[in-house]
Amino acid sequence: MAQIHALPLRKPSPASAAVLHRASDPCANCTARSLTICASLNSEEQARLADHATTVCLQPHQMLFQEGDNAEHVYNVTCGSLSVSKSLADGRRQITGFLGPGDFLGLNTRSTYTLSAEALTDTRVCRFPRQQFQRLIAETPPLEHRLLALAEGELATAQEQILLLGRKTAMERIASFLLLQSERCQARGMPANPISLPMTRAEVADYLGLTIETVSRCFTKLRKLDVIGLLAADRVQIKQPEKLKALSEAA
């Protein structure tokens, strides 16, 4: 598996990135191995998958791909965080999700990407040529089953997003978001409390369909109520989980 670093451009070209090294066992030190698509594969199947993979490293705010780019690759996140978003005609954007270790992206039936993916932190992904990966899916039933499970998870997340945007108040959205992030951190083997929040308040606003001022006011109110503690810009402690849950479901 080759390792490359994306160039520090808004729209990096993986083809022009430098190959740093090739490891004899590229997956041996992967800390996200149990979370990724590799988890369901035996050693032989993992080796076949690794033969087609390239490791891509991104810095914060670098684009992995942009909406409308040719969908030539699919990606598996092994370290760090990304946001996925869709642009509106007037220049605004709607963030549709935040991805972390174990998440998969880029696989669709269209010839171009329908979303943009941007690194929030130092991020590492495994990149696979799309056509070769599709052949591997056909030849490897456990991989197909794993991708189906991931797709079901994405559908559940999308349904939750619809509920957040369509029926909940600003405070309910923020409380629900914090609880959801806690659950996701725990699922990835990270502490569920305090919560790691690699996204900015503006990115939270773009995800929840709010203004940054509203997001900031809600965080401040939760802090004053002693429901949460702001340990740092990217770390939030949930002091009263039951009260936060009640606020997420308030009528």
Secondary structure, DSSP 8 states (H G I E B T S, - for coil): -EEEE--SSSS--GGGS-EEEE-SSTTTT-TTTTTSGGGGS-HHHHHHHHHT-EEEEE-TT-EEE-TTSB--EEEEEEES-EEEEEE-TTS-EEEEEEE-TT-EE---SSSB-SSEEEESSSEEEEEEEHHHHHHHHHH-HHHHHHHHHHHHHHHHHHHHHHHHHHH--HHHHHHHHHHHHHHHHHHTTS-SSSEE--S-HHHHHHHHT--HHHHHHHHHHHHHTTSEEEEETTEEEES-HHHHHHHHT--
